[in-house]
Amino acid sequence: MSFFHLLLLWLHLIAAITWIGGMVFLSAVLAPLVRQRKAAPEFMALFRTAALRFRLVVYGAIALLLGTGPLLLHERGLSLFDPHRWPTVLRVKLGLVVVLLILTVVHDLILGPRMRTISAISDAARSPWERTLMRTSAWLPRLSLLVALAVLWAAAALARS
């Protein structure tokens, strides 16, 4: 294994670990603490600040993953532009990556800003749709985490193929 290949692989893994580890921390550690202290606005402010800062980290990780992934494919003798030669596990992994990217964009650019707007109004003044959206909005990050873990599983399978 060449130094260049090892460096690419290391960068790819660091980016994936950072993204998935941050998702686990926010979902399993910070979000439950915030929910337990609904009455304390400083906890919600802490969560929002951490989530916004993490968003920058995520987009950096995405850039690194999208930059190193095609190079790692090339190192394996595969091309991003020749999908009919890809092993099935690579197709599954990249399909899951697309789903994860869509979920991330929907969460960050559509649902997140909408939740901030809805949470600023009282529950009584919310429409039925807004109340439903508030109740179900916590599931999108959890779904994203499950998809990210599936990407990781597919990556491990790909590494063994």
Secondary structure as the mmCIF struct_conf table of DSSP 4:
data_model
#
loop_
_struct_conf.conf_type_id
_struct_conf.id
_struct_conf.beg_label_comp_id
_struct_conf.beg_label_asym_id
_struct_conf.beg_label_seq_id
_struct_conf.end_label_comp_id
_struct_conf.end_label_asym_id
_struct_conf.end_label_seq_id
HELX_RH_AL_P HELX_RH_AL_P1 PHE A 3 VAL A 24
HELX_RH_PI_P HELX_RH_PI_P1 PHE A 25 LEU A 30
HELX_RH_AL_P HELX_RH_AL_P2 ALA A 31 GLN A 36
TURN_TY1_P TURN_TY1_P1 ARG A 37 ALA A 39
HELX_RH_AL_P HELX_RH_AL_P3 PRO A 41 GLU A 75
TURN_TY1_P TURN_TY1_P2 ARG A 76 GLY A 77
TURN_TY1_P TURN_TY1_P3 LEU A 80 PHE A 81
HELX_RH_3T_P HELX_RH_3T_P1 PRO A 83 ARG A 85
BEND BEND1 TRP A 86 TRP A 86
HELX_RH_AL_P HELX_RH_AL_P4 THR A 88 VAL A 105
HELX_RH_PI_P HELX_RH_PI_P2 VAL A 106 LEU A 111
HELX_RH_AL_P HELX_RH_AL_P5 GLY A 112 SER A 119
TURN_TY1_P TURN_TY1_P4 ALA A 120 ALA A 120
BEND BEND2 ILE A 121 ILE A 121
HELX_RH_3T_P HELX_RH_3T_P2 ASP A 123 ALA A 125
BEND BEND3 ARG A 126 ARG A 126
HELX_RH_AL_P HELX_RH_AL_P6 PRO A 128 THR A 136
TURN_TY1_P TURN_TY1_P5 SER A 137 ALA A 138
HELX_RH_AL_P HELX_RH_AL_P7 TRP A 139 ARG A 160
#
